[in-house]
Amino acid sequence: MGKFNSLNDKVVVIAGGAKNLGGLLSKNYAEQGAKLVIHHHDEQSLDEAQDTLAQVESLGGEGTLFSGDLTQVSNVESLFQHAQNTFGKIDIAINTVGKVLKKPIADTSEEEFDNMADINAKSAYFFIKYAEKAMNDNGKIITLATALLAAYTGFYATYAGGKSPVEHYTRAASKEYMDRGISVNAVAPGPMDTSFFYPQESEEAVAFHKSQALHNQLTNIEDIAPIITFLTTDGWWINGQTLFANGGYTTR
């Protein structure tokens, strides 16, 4: 059976695991006895990654850091090789990496389009690919998507458009990996109350986003982390799905 009754000694790779949702997940899994591979992007995020690792260790967990730009496929492969070299085969792979660009299509450059596609789609595709190669049977792969996949809106074409392939990658991988008992899912939160969200939004836009969900609030990372953990434990029977967890911000 594919259910993990305990996360103790499970090996968990978290892309973007140093801060925001990824950082919270790192600490939550450490509390449950998992071994963490915490990915961060570069030297600018190193201090946050080291702080998260210290918190993981203070909770009694084991952890290791990996730095790299995951739009470079060689870095994705190296991430999972590092995980195997450190802890052996992995059990859970969670990809929280993404980038938002709020811009009209008319003003979007080719360079911006390529960058958004690389971060939101290409890196997600190869994360799923190399996760499976490094994974024990009955493993779990989860990718962060966005509630904008079900939105009727302008200005986010490269973000929602870049994330939309994740649904198709998820479905295809869940079918292809079924013989190994590996589940593959995506989670689509609403706009999250983190540093990831605010730089491109005006005060009026923030107020509008809040007004579209329960309790007039943005999505909190504390509300998403348990859903991701659930998919790796009691929610093991969910497979090939995109779960919209956004307080009703969008539905379909």
Buried (B, 14 or more C-beta within 10 A) or exposed (E): EBEBEEBEEBBBBBBBBBBBBBBBBBBBBBEBBBBBBBBBBEEEBBEBBBEBBEBBEEBEBBBBBBBBBBBBBEBBBBBBBBBBEBBEBBBBBBBBBBBBBBBEEEEBEEEEBEBBBBBBBBBBBBBBBBBBEBBBEBBBBBBBBBBBBBBEEEBBBBBBBBBBBBBEBBBBBBEEBEEEBBBBBBBBBBBBBBEBBBEBBEEEBBEEBBEBBEEEBBBBBEBBBEBBBBBBBEBBEBBBBBBBBBBEBBEE
